[in-house]
Amino acid sequence: MIKIDDFNFKGKKAIIRVDFNVPLNKETGEVSDDTRIRGALPTIKKVIADGGAAILMSHMGKPKNNPEPKYSLKQIIPAIEKYLGKIQFAEDCNKADEAAKNLKAGEILLLENLRFYAEEEGKPRGIEKTDPAFEDAKKELKAAQKEFAKHLASYADVYVNDAFGTAHRKHASTAVIADFFAEDSKMFGFLINKEVEAMDKVLNDAEKPFTAIMGGAKVSDKINIIKNLLNRVDNLIIGGGMTYTFIKAQGGKIGASLCEEDKLDLAREILAEAKAKGVNVYLPLDGLNADKFDKDANTNVSKIDETPDGWMGLDIADQTIAEYTKVIASSKTVIWNGPMGVFEFDKFAKGTSAVAQAVAKATQENGAFTLIGGGDSVAAINKNKLADKVSYVSTGGGAMLEYMEGKILPGIAAIRGDK
């Protein structure tokens, strides 16, 4: 597999799959967070610095009709030009032949939203899955998807995938397009390289003790990643709403707390499997409870398995914070996915912030390798201004979860050849 560091783009046109699915201010239409744009800059700048030309392609949102102005990438041009200077724009990603042909070294062309074509995702639109016509429409669209990808490939000499956030989707621009480039003309961009290296380090080369911190609302959302990590970690810390499914599974009293009643047996299985594999499982000792799901709710603190009737646990409390901080401090590898409570309410953010600070401290003072992933965990790290104090913050979301579950991601396999 070719590495972007070793490739010279001089005289070549590179079509780069970026992730410019950025949030927009509803009132002004301006980009409200340009993190993803900044993440793609090293790859784009490498192509230009070598003397090549860059063709950028991305999706935005989930348009149902083609096209929808509110999802047009035209809106984000000023945010891109802020870092790269003047760029060109193709109003139709599937009709950019002339624009691509005339692109000169040092120039950048942005294609319109790929998802203005159903061929990008390869999923029929306007037909329910239960409709007898759905499967036939899907087969036809799969053939059209291949043609769509082939057309996109015709714009360039080289394909670069730098959109890890969509690598778990077998879309035209993330996986199918790679088939139309030779092995020495397709590669990952710098962002994907960093993502994959960070996750491979955690999965395959983790220094011990290795601690996984799993939070969030539901056990069912994290079951696959937990099961995969049980083969690797020394410690498993549980937090967030999923806590109470484990507590009830052990006979604890959880009041009105969130609980997946149909996952109680699963919770018991996880605990039994962890014990059999010698993994230390840490469940909260105490919780901060609320009388309603509200930022201004009344609160009390109780033992985690003695939540009063009518009250719901919305955060971990001081005893738990102390224990979790101690475990994290003794770790040399940490992966964190999911908050410890309803941290978007300031009253219930203490536990999540404490974990964020503990992870940063382990990185800075103990030399631990720390990987943060998942929207809420990333938001918590950013809220506490600690992104530069941990080893790696993944922007992959669903892609990161699937990779950590041990699944093969189509966008990665298309270039690396995973099987």
Secondary structure as GFF3:
##gff-version 3
##sequence-region A 1 419
A	DSSP	three_ten_helix	4	6	.	.	.	ID=ss1
A	DSSP	beta_strand	13	17	.	.	.	ID=ss2
A	DSSP	alpha_helix	35	50	.	.	.	ID=ss3
A	DSSP	beta_strand	53	57	.	.	.	ID=ss4
A	DSSP	three_ten_helix	69	71	.	.	.	ID=ss5
A	DSSP	three_ten_helix	73	76	.	.	.	ID=ss6
A	DSSP	alpha_helix	77	84	.	.	.	ID=ss7
A	DSSP	beta_strand	88	90	.	.	.	ID=ss8
A	DSSP	alpha_helix	97	101	.	.	.	ID=ss9
A	DSSP	beta_strand	108	111	.	.	.	ID=ss10
A	DSSP	three_ten_helix	114	116	.	.	.	ID=ss11
A	DSSP	alpha_helix	118	121	.	.	.	ID=ss12
A	DSSP	alpha_helix	134	153	.	.	.	ID=ss13
A	DSSP	beta_strand	158	161	.	.	.	ID=ss14
A	DSSP	three_ten_helix	164	166	.	.	.	ID=ss15
A	DSSP	three_ten_helix	176	180	.	.	.	ID=ss16
A	DSSP	three_ten_helix	183	185	.	.	.	ID=ss17
A	DSSP	beta_strand	186	188	.	.	.	ID=ss18
A	DSSP	alpha_helix	190	204	.	.	.	ID=ss19
A	DSSP	beta_strand	210	214	.	.	.	ID=ss20
A	DSSP	alpha_helix	219	229	.	.	.	ID=ss21
A	DSSP	beta_strand	235	238	.	.	.	ID=ss22
A	DSSP	alpha_helix	243	249	.	.	.	ID=ss23
A	DSSP	beta_strand	253	254	.	.	.	ID=ss24
A	DSSP	three_ten_helix	261	263	.	.	.	ID=ss25
A	DSSP	alpha_helix	264	276	.	.	.	ID=ss26
A	DSSP	beta_strand	280	282	.	.	.	ID=ss27
A	DSSP	beta_strand	286	290	.	.	.	ID=ss28
A	DSSP	beta_strand	299	303	.	.	.	ID=ss29
A	DSSP	beta_strand	306	307	.	.	.	ID=ss30
A	DSSP	beta_strand	312	316	.	.	.	ID=ss31
A	DSSP	alpha_helix	318	329	.	.	.	ID=ss32
A	DSSP	beta_strand	333	337	.	.	.	ID=ss33
A	DSSP	three_ten_helix	346	348	.	.	.	ID=ss34
A	DSSP	alpha_helix	350	366	.	.	.	ID=ss35
A	DSSP	beta_strand	369	372	.	.	.	ID=ss36
A	DSSP	alpha_helix	375	383	.	.	.	ID=ss37
A	DSSP	three_ten_helix	387	389	.	.	.	ID=ss38
A	DSSP	beta_strand	392	393	.	.	.	ID=ss39
A	DSSP	alpha_helix	398	404	.	.	.	ID=ss40
A	DSSP	alpha_helix	410	416	.	.	.	ID=ss41
###
